[in-house]
Amino acid sequence: MAGVARIDLPDDDLERFTDDVNAFLNILNALNDVPEDDSFRFEPIGVFDALRDDVPVVFENAEEMLKCMGTYNGFVRGPKIV
């Protein structure tokens, strides 16, 4: 891998990193044991659709629209993103 990445490592570092990379690859090989069908599911938090249906509203002028949007100093305010 060091050769492909064009990293010049001394031989003693190559041996040490080879063991580390092999240990990491062995951990990733555990993913091969996961079933490929839908019988295996892991959802620690329930998944649900939390979006509302959009209802289009037509405003006659921009000032009326901005009043409904909760502006602050001429900027449109939105929900806080956490």
Protein Blocks (a to p, Z undefined) as FASTA:
>chain_A
ZZmnopacdfklmmmmmmmmmmmmmmmmmmmmpcfbfkbccdfbacddfbdcddddddfb
fklmmmmnopaehiacddddZZ
